[in-house]
Amino acid sequence: MAISPARTRRWTRREYERLIDAGMFRTGERLELLAGHLIVREPQGSLHAAAIGLVEEALRACFGSSWVVRVQMPIALDDESAPEPDIAVVPGTWRDYELFHPPSPALLVEVSESSLDEDQGDKAGLYARARVPEYWIVNLVSRSLEIRREPTPTATAPFGSSYRDVMVLEAGAAVTPLACPAARIPVADLLPRAGYSR
């Protein structure tokens, strides 16, 4: 007897949010909705956690009180995606988001070790498709900061979009976020001092 191919069900962001509200997932379960698929997020090590803290600290100092720096919280990216990037910078105050997750981040940041291929591929395509103007990858493997800007349709890219402008900055350089043009953040401030080892 032939076995028919497995069928999967895609979820919308609203359905996913209703499942969360109904308590369908375990407390602390690390999930995110990406392009209609529920993805289990990998646990993070101490180096990854330290880098998230360093990025959060630098961006809070840079952006100030008229922006919210969110750590591993959902973003209402589109109708089928609610990712939880390591860091998201959104306009306004915490009170602006009491009833809904922010839909239009100015900057998303992922800290990457084992997830580097996914962050450079699918996540970059998904964020570009949603027209996120700036996406950073804190690359713990190469100890660098990858900056992606200018989202554009690209037929061959994941989700049909990519970033036209891609820069890689080493620890001795500095970066200025698009939404905070007066700021200058040393890349070294975003990287843990401990070296990466596999």
N, C-alpha and C positions, 0 to 999 in steps of 0.2 A: 504494500500500500504506500503510495506517495504521500509525503508530508508537505502540506502547503506552507508557503513562506509565512513567517510570523508577521502579524500586523501590529503596528503600534498606534497609540492614540496621541495626538498632539493636543496640548493644553493652551488655552488663552491665559493672558495675565489675570483677567478678572476671575476665571475659574480657579486659578492657582491661589489668588488672594482669598477667595471664599473657602477653599480647603484649609488655609492657614487659620482663618477666623473660626472655622468649625473645630479646630484642634485635631486635625487629621494627621499631623506629623508629631514625632517625639520632640520633647523639649531639647533644644540644643542641636537638633539634627541639622547638618550643614547641607542645605539644598539651595539651588537657584534655578530659575526657569530661563532657558536660553533657546530662542527660536522654537518655542513650543515643547521643548524636551526638559524633563526634570533631571538635573545633573547633581550628583553627589560631589561635594567639594572635598578635596583632600585635607587631612589634618595638617596643621602648620607647626614647624619646628621653632626653636627659640630664635634662630637667626632671622627667619621670616617675620616672626612677631616683633622683633626689635626693629626691623626695617619699617614695618607699618607704623610703629610708634614714632620713629624718626621723621617719616614723611608727614604724618599727621601734625607733629610739632612744628615743622618748618612751614607747612601750608597754613596753619592757624595764625602763625606770626606774620606771614606774608599777606593773607587776605583780610584779616581783621573782622570786625563785628557785623558787617553787612553781608557776610557770606557764612554758609554752614559747611563745615568739614565733617563728612560722615564716614565712619569706619565700618566696613563690612555690613552695610545696611542696603536694603533693596532700592533700586532705581526703577521707575516706571518707564523703561526704555522705549517700548512699543507695545502693540497689542498682544504679542506673544513672547515677550521677554521681560523678566524682572531679575536682572543679574545683581549680585552683591559684590561689587568691586571692592578691593582692599581699601581704597580711598575714593570718595567722590566729593567734589566741591560744587555746591549749588548756591544760587543767589537767595538772599532773604535771611530769615531767622528760623529757629526751631519751631516756633508757633505757626509758621506758614505751612508746615507739613504735618500738622496734627491729624488731619483727616485723609491724607493721601501721600504716597511716596513722590518725591520730586521727579518730574518728567524730563527736565532739560539741564543736565549737568554741564558746567563750563569746562570741567577737567575730570577725567577718570584716571586712576592709577592702579596698576596691578604690580604686586611684588612677586617676582618669578624665580623659582628654583626648578622643581620638577615640572611645573606647568608652563614652562617657557614656550614650547611649541604651540600649545593651545592659545596662550596670551598673544603671541605674535601672529597667529593664524585666525582661528575662528573668532576669538574675542575681538581682535582688531577689525575684522570684517563686519561683525555685528555692531560694534560701536560706530564704525564709519557709515554703515547703512542708516543708523539712527541720527547721523549728522552731528555726533559729539565733536566739537571743534578741536579738542586736544586730548590726546591719550598718551600717558607715560607708562613705560615698563621699567621698573627698578630691577635690573638684571643682576641677581646675586651671583650668578655663575661667572660672568665676565666683569663684575663690579663696575657697571656702567649704567647710564640712564638713556633709554631709548625714547625719543620724542616723536610722536606722530601727529601731523596737522594736515589740514585741507582734505577733508573727506570727499571722495569722488566715486561715482559709479565705475566699476571695473568688472567686466563680464567674467573674467577668469578668477577673480578673488572670492574667498568665502563670503557667502551672502550677497554677492554681486557688488561689493564695495571695498575700497581700500583707502589708505591715506597717501596722498600725492607727495607730501613732504615728510621724510623720515630722516632723523638725525640721531647719531649716537655720541653721547658726551661721556668722557672719562672723568675720574674723580677730581682732577685738577680744574675742570671747567665750571661754569655757572649757568643757570637756566633762568629765564624770565617767562612766567606763565602768560599766555595771551590775555587772560582776563585781569591780570595784575601787572600792567606794563612798567610800573615804577619799581618793581621788586627784582632782586637778584639773589637767587638761592644757590649757594655752592653745592655742586653734586655730591661732594664728600659728606655734606650734612645729611644726605638721604641714605647713605650706605653705612651699615654696621662696620666697626673697626675690625672685627674678627674676619679672617679670611674664610672663603667657602671651600669646603672639602667634601668629596664624595666618598 
